[in-house]
Structures are given as C-alpha cells and as structure tokens.
Amino acid sequence: MTKLKQQFWRATRLFQQLMPPPLLATLLCAGLAAYVAFVPPINGLADNGDFYRAMYTNGIYKLLGTHYNYFDFVTQKFGLMKYYNDYRSVNFSSQPLFVKVAIGLNKLFYSKTVFDIRFMGIVNVIPYLGGIYLLTDALTYPAKRFRNYLIAGLVVLVFGDSSFTLYLNSFFAEPQMLGLTLISFSAVLLLARQRYRRRWPLVALYFVCTVLLITNKSQNAPLALSFVVVTIGLLFLPHFNAMRVYLLAGMVMILITGGLTYKLIGQDFVDINTYQTFSHGILTQTDDPSKDLAQNGIDEQYALMQSQDYYAKQFVTIQASGSYVKKNLVSKLGVGWVLKYYATHLKQFGKLMDLAADVMITQVKAVGDYTQASGAPAGKQLTFFTTYSQIAGAFFPQKFAFNCLLVVALVMVYLVGFYNDLRQQRIEGVLRFFLVLGFLSIFIFVPIISIIGDGDADLAKHLFMVPVSIDLIVLLFISDTLNHRLWHAYREEDQDA
C-alpha cells in the first residue's frame, strides 16, 4: 500500500510538472474553441446588421450571386475587394487592426478573392488563449497545491463557455474585447503577485491591451475611467519611483484615448443609437408612451415605434433610417433630453435597470449560431458547453439593487486586504484592491450607460463587459479563498497539504 502511495504521488508530481494548471486550462479552452469555431459545420454568430462597420472599411463584402443571411444563419464566405475601396469607417476603432491581420492570413493560406470567417476566428483566438493562460497563472501563483487544478477547471468552465467562443467567428468587436480584458486584468494581478522579476514588460502589456480595448468599440470609451482606477494601484509598486512619471503619462493616455474614442463616433452610429435609445428605452416599460412623449415635446405618433430595431427583421411602421425620422425625431433627441426624461420617470428607469441587471445571459439570442449548410433551422442556438452561462443566467438575481449590494460587499472584503497589506508594506492587497474596484465600476456603470445610450436593444452585446468583469472578480475571490490570501498577501505557512 505504501509503495502504491509513493507511485501515486510521483505520478502526481510528474503530472504537475508536465501539465501545470495554466497550460491545462489553455489547452482545454483551445480544444473547446476549436470545436466550436473550426470543426465543420462551424459555429459563430450571424450578422445582426452591424458587420458592415468592420467589413466594408477593410475591403470585405457580401459575395455576389449568393444569398446573404441576416440574423438566421452564420455566413462563412465573403468576397475580398481587388481594387480601390472608397468606404470610410464610421468609427475610430482598433478593430481594423485585427481584421487586416485576418485578411493577410487568408490571402497567404487560402484565397486572395474569397475571405473565410475562420481566419477571423484564428486571429481572435490568439489573445483569448493568451489571456486564459495568464489569468490561470495569476490566480494560482505561487501556490503549488492540487487545488489549483480546481481553479483552472473553473476558468475553463467560465471562460471556455460557448457563449464567449461563438463570438470568434464574427465581425463583432467582443472577441477582441474578451482577450484584451483577460490580458489586462492578468497583467495587473501578476504584478501584484510579483510573478516575474522584470516588471516593465507586464506594465507595457497592460497599457497596450487597455488602449486597444478602449478603442476597440466606441461603446468602450467610458471604460477609460475604470482603467484609470486600476492604474492608480500601479503607483504603489515599490522601487518603481523612476517609472511613476510613465505611469502617470499612461493614465493621461488612457483618458485621452477614451475621449477620442467618444469624440470620433460617426454620425450614422450616433443616429442608430439615438433611435434605439428611443424605441427600446423611452417607449418601453411604460403604460402610456404616447402621453409621455407629448409631455416632452415629441409627436405622439412615434409611440408606434415601440421596441422596433433600427435594422428591422420584417415590416416596420416607418423607415428608421429615413430622412423624415431623422429630421422630426432623431434630431430632437440627445443625451440631455434622455437624462431629463429618465429623471422625471424614475420608476420606468428602475424597471429598465432591472432588465439590464440580467447580466449573466451572455449568449446573443437575436441571431443564429449555425451555417445554413449545417441543416440547422433558422436562428438555432448552440447549446454545447453553455452550462455556466445557462446556470448563471437562470439563478443570478435580476435586480440592479442586488448588483449594488454585491459591489459594496466585495469592496469591503478587499478593503480589508488592502488595509492589512498596506500596514505590512506589501503590495499584493493594494494592487488587487484597485483592480477589483476598477472592474466593479464596469459592473455597475456599464448597464446605466447602455440603457441611456441604446435602451434594451442587444443587451447581451452591449453588456458584454459586465459579466466578463464580475466573472473575473468571482474567480479571483474563489482562488484567494482557496489559497488563503483573501485578507492578506500570500504566505507559504498558511498553505496546508
């Protein structure tokens, strides 16, 4: 029996050496992502009308002579323009950088005239898997206990969920946002835990990924404020005096990046969001929208547009993009008008916020996940490896007040670690506190901004950063509890067998 135990522990140690938790989590997520995105018949997300922002500006178009599917089916093949492209981007964004790399790989390995969406998946999966590795490493370092495989398993369960990996095969910005967020979060946590002797590569990685994240989508502009909070923690790094000037410059750069991203939003994009703020926000969660409109200087006839999408699937009461709507409705609306309206309709706004509090439903329900060639019915949703998102979506309380209380509780918990480590002149709890505080601000304020800026339209996409943020903090909380470092920095003597 003793010999068997010795053999077992030798095999266990060998397994830990050959397959540490970060590598295991990365390989498992890679396998899951490959099955969803690259194994025929492939899965992804159908076009909801937003793909054109990333397609046309990069010379990608709908293949002539083929039926292009909106909403119902994933389109795998697109055309590549051969000649001059006079289309200009509607937004200032870092997303074209990723699309251009995908096009380059497509031309090198596949075709110069036809674009396969799987090359977009290949480009998107690289930062995603890099983020998975760094996150698992940050959550488990330096403890060398078998419980870290449980943490690695939780990372796979949460971020290997198909509701996230479905985005890989699409022209949405969310897959890049996921990978960049994982890397930014992990870089700060690795700095807090002093994983590497040289700090500047992680600091540089954090700033590069954060800037790319903020500029990836115009909706991400407000995230600049949250990442400034995160960056404040880096100022507490010891023996880093010479770098503090660069850190302050980095904070200014983040703020400028957020300001430019907001300032350079195209007018077409503003019109779309303004319209959907009206149809999916102002006109919803109220018994008599026409009466409310009349009281606020808007023609009552526009109440007929309740819950109507800018890109409608079928018959609409009036063309949203038409000049009549722009002149008589959209031009009269603005952030000031919306804020004033909700300030006088707090009950309605509260209902909308409770709707936005359903933050754990991460799978986009408005579009299909299968290609037409797969034989799946129109709009069919993928159910493979969606256990976490389904359970979280079903049981997470759909009350914004609960979200606020959860934030208060988590801040108080990590404030204790901040205080203890600050007294003992340790940096782990200090950096971790500002990291948690910054990501909790995303959890609370993004739903508010989404409702004000676009109503309840496409909430799963607009609230994408909300479940990502709270999932990261929950994983951090669980790993800190399992490794006995919730109230203070890691101590070897606290680790049991």
N, C-alpha and C positions, 0 to 999 in steps of 0.2 A: 504493500500500500504506500509506504514511504517512497519507494522508487517511482511509482506511478505519479505521486505528487511532484516529485522532483522533475520528472519528464514533462509534466503538465506546465509547471512554472517556467521551465526552459523554453518550451514551445510558445508560452505566452510572451516571454521577454523577446524571443525571436520575432514574433508577430508584431510586437510594438516597435521593434527596430525597423522591420521591413515595411510596415504599414502604419505609420503614426496617424493619429486622428485627423490632422488636416488633409493628408493625402487620401485617406479613405473617404472622407466627406466629398472631396473634389472628384474622385473617380466615380462615386455613386451618383453625384449630381450630373457629371458628364454623361454617364450612361442613360440617365432619365431624360436629359435634354436631347441626346442623340436620338432616342427612341421617338420622342415627340416631334422633333423638328426635321430629322434627316432620313428616317426609315420610311420608305414608301408603304402605303399612301401617307404623305406627310401631313402634319397638322400645323396650324398657325392661327391667324386672325384675319377675317375678311375685311375688306375696305368699308369703312363707315362714311366715306366721303372726305376723309382727312388725308388720305395718302398723297394727294396731288402736291401737297406742300413739300414733301421730300422727293417725290418722283420727278416732276417736270423741271425743277430747277437743276436737277442733276442729269438731265437728258434721258430719263426713263419714261416710257409712255405705254398705253394700253395697246397690245398687239392688234394690228389691223386685220380684219376678217375673222376675228374671234369674238365670242360673246363675253363681255366683261361683267363679272358679278360684283354687285354691291351687297353688303350685309349677309347674303346667304352662304356663299362659298369662298374659300381661300383661292386666290389666283396665284399659280406657281410661275408662269412665264410672262415676261414683259418684253417690250421692244427697247432697243438702245438707239438713240439718235446718232446718225452718222455725220451730220453737218452742223451748221451754226444753230445754237439754241438761244433764242432771244427772251426766254422766260426768266423772270426775276423772282427771287424768293420773296414771300410775303412777310417773312420774319427774319430777325437776326438770330442765328442758331448755330450751335456746334454740330448738330446732327449731320449736315452735309459731309463733314469730315469722315464719318463712319460710312455713309452711303458711297462716297467716292472710293474708299478702300475696297468695299464690296464689289463695286463695278470693276476696279482694277483686277481683283482676283478672278472675277467672272470672265473678263477678257483674256486673262492669262491661261486659265484652265478649262474654260467652257466655250464661250462664243463672244464674238465682237458685235453681234447684232441682236442677240436674244439674252435677256437677263433672267436668271433663275433665282427666285426669292431665297433659296437655301444659302446663297452666298451672303445675303444679309444676315441669315442665321449664324453663319460661321463667324462673321465679324462681331456680332452681338454676344456670342457665347464666350469669347476670349476674356473680356473684362468681367463677365459674370463668374466664370470659373476661377479667375484670379481673385475676385472678391470672396468667393466661398473659401478658398484656401487661406487667405489672410484672416478672414473672420474666425474660422475654426482655430487657427494658430493663436490668435489674440485671446480667444475665450479659454483656451486650455493651458497656455504657457504660464509658469514653468512646471506646473504640477505634472508628475509622471505617475498617474494613477489610472486604473482601468475605467473609472467613472468618466473619464474624458471621452471615451467612445460613446457613452450615452449622450454627451453634449454634441459630439459630431453627428450622431443619429438625429438629434433634434434639429440641427442645422439643415440636414438633408430633408427632414420631414417638412420644415417650414419653407425653406427657400428652393427646395427641389420640386415643390408643388407645381403641377402643370399650369395652374392659373398664372404663374410667373413665366414659365418657359414657353408658353404659347405665343408670347409677345415676340420671341426670337425671329420667327418668320413673318415679319410685318414691316411696314414703313412707319410704325408708331415710334415715338421717342422713348417710351417706357423701358424697353430692354436695356438701352444705354444708361438710363437713369438708375436702374437697379444695380448694374455692375459698378457704376461710378459711386453710388451711395455706399455699397458694401465696402469698397476700397477706402473711401474717405473715413468712414466710421472705424474700420480696422486699423488704418494708419495711426489715428489718434490713440486708440486703445493699445496698440503695440508700443507707441512712445510712452504711454503711461506705465506700461509694464516692463519698460527698458529691455525689450526683446533683442535689439541689436545695438552694438557698440556705437556705430555711427548713426546720428540722428537726422542729419540733413537730408538723406535720401527719402526718408519717410515724410519729413516736413514738405519737401518738394512734391512728393507724390500726392500728399493731402491737398495742397494748393492747386495743382494741375487738375486733379479729378474734381475738386469742388468748383473750379471755374468752368470746366466742361459741363458739369451737371447743371449749374445755374443757367448757362447759355444754351443748354440742350433744347429747352422749350420755354416759350415766353411766359407760360404759367409759373415757371420756377423762379422768376425774378424775386418774389418775396423771400425765398429761401436764403437769400444773401444775409438777411438779418439773423436767421437762425445759425448760420455757419460763422458769423462774427462772434456769437456767444460761444460756440465750440472753440474758436480760435483763441479766445481770451485765456482758456486753460493752458494753451501752449506757452504763454508768457511766464508761467510758473516753473518751466523746465529749469533745473539747476545747471550752473556752469554754462549758461546759454546767453550770457549778457550781450555778447557781440552780435548775436542773431536777433535780439529783440527788436532792433530797428527794422530788420527784414520782416519780422512777424507783423509789426505794426503796418508796414507797407503792404503786406499781404492782406491784412484786414481792409485797408483802404481799397485795394484792388478788388476784393470781393464785393464791397459796396458799390464801386463804380461799375463792375460787371453786372450786378443786379439792376442798377439804374439804367444802363444802356440797353439791357435786355427788355426792360419795360418800355423805355422811350422809343425803341425801334420796332415796336409791334406794328405790323402793316394794317392799313385801314380796313382792308377786307376782313382780316381776322377780328378786328375790333367790332365790325358790324355783325359778324356771326355771333360773337359772344354777347353783344348787347341784345340782339334779338332773342337768343336763348335764355338770357337772364330774365327777359320779359315773359316769354311763353312758358318757360319751365320753372320760373320763380315767382314773379309778381302775380301771375294768373293762377297759381296752384295753392293748395292748402287754404282756400278761402271759399266761403259760401256764395258770395255775390261779387265776382271780379269786376263786372261792368260798373257797379256803383262805386267801387274803389277807384276805378280809372277816371270816372267823371270828376270825382273829388280832387284828383291830382292832375287835371288838365290834359288827359288823353281821351280820344274819341272812344266811346263805349263799344263800337263795332269790333275793335281789336281784341275783345274778350273771346271772340270765336277762335283765336289762335292758341287757346289753352293747350299746353303740352305738345304743341307742334314743333317738329325738328326743323332746323334750317335746311338740312338736306332730307326732305321727307321721303318715306318709302313709297307712298302712294298718293292719292288725291289730297290736295290741300285747299283750304278756303281762299288763300291768296298767296302769290309767289313771294317767298320771304326775301329773295334777292332782287326783287323788282324795284324800280325807281319810286313807285308810289309809297311802298312801305318805308324805304329809306328816307324819303322826304317828310312823310307825315307821322312816322313813329320813331324809327331809329335815331334820327337827328334830334329828337326831343328828349331822348333818354341819355343818361350819363351816370357816372359813379355818384355824383352829388344827388341826382334825382332818386337813384335806387336807395342810397343811405337814408335820405329823408323819408322815403316811403316806408322802409322797414322800421325806422324809428317811431313811426306812428302806427305800425301794425306789428307789435312785438309778439303777439300770440301766433300770428302767421309765421313770423320769422323763427319762433321757437319750434314750430312743427317742422319747418324745413331743416333746422339744425338737428332735430332728432332723426330726420330722414338721412342726413349726412353722417350721423353718428354710427350708421350701419357700415362701419369702415372695413370690416373683415371680409366682405364679399369682393374678392379680388378678380374673379373671372368675369370678363366682359360678356354680358348677356345679350347685347344688341346685335352681335354678329356671329356667324357660324365659324366653326373651327376645323372644318374638313374641306378638301377639294371636291369638286363636282365629280371627278373621275373615280373617287373612292366609292361612289354609290350611296353615300350617306344622304339622308333627307336634308332639305334646305334648312339652314340655321342650326344644325345639330351641334350640341356642345360636347366637348371631350370630358370624360369622367375619369380617365386613367390618372392615378396618383393625384387626386384632388381631395384626399381625406382631410388634410389640415384645413384647407380653405372652406370646405363644407361644414366641418365641425365648428370652426371659429365663427363662420358666418351665421350658423344656426344658434349658437349659445352666447355670443358676445352681446351684452345689453345694448339695445338700440336707443340709448338716451344720452344726449350730449352732457347732461348734468353728471352722469356716471363717468364720462371721459374726464371731466374737470376734476372730480374727486380722485380718480385714479392718478392723475398727474400730481395732485397735491401729495398723495401718499408716497409716490415714487420719489418725488423731490425730497420729502422728509427723510426717507430711508437713506438716500445717497448723500444727504446733507450731513448725516452722522459720520459717514466715512470721510467726507471732506474735512470735517472738523478734527476728527481723530488723526488723520494723516497730516494735516496742516500743523497740528501741535507737535507731532513727531518728526516734522520736516521731511516727510515722504511725499512723493508726487502722484502716486497712483490714484488715491482717492480724490485728489484735487482735479486732475485732468479728467478723470471719469465723471465727476460731478458736472463739469461744464459740458462734457459730451452728452450726458443724459439730459441736461437742461436744454441744450440746443435742439436735440431731436424731439423732446417733449413739446417744444414750442411749435414744431412742424405738426405734431399730432393734434394740437389744439387749434392752431390758426389757419391751417390749410383748408379745413372744412368751411370755416367762416368765409375765407376768400373765394372758395369755389362757389358757394351759394350766391354770394354777392356778384361774382364775375360771370357765372354761367348757369345759375339755377341748379336744378337737379338733373340736368342733361348729362349723360355719360359719366355718372358719378364714379363708377369703378375706375375709369381712366383718370379723371380729374383728382380723385382722392388717392391715387396710386402711392404717393409718398407717405400717406398716413399709416396704412397697415405695414409698410416697409419699416417705418420708424418705430412703431410700437413693437413689432416683431423683434427688431434688433435689441430693444431695451429689455423685453421679456427674456430673450435668450441670454443677455448679459446678466440679468437678475438671477436666473436659474444657475448659470455657470458660477457666479460669485457665491451663491448659497452652497452649491455642491463642493466648491473648493475652499470654503471657509474664509472668504475675503470680502464679504459684504460690508463689514463695518470698519475694515482697515486694510492696509496693503497686504499682499501675500506674505505668509510666514510659514517656513518649512515645518516648524514644530507643531503647527495646527493641523497638519495633514495626517490623517490616520491611514491605516492599511486598506 
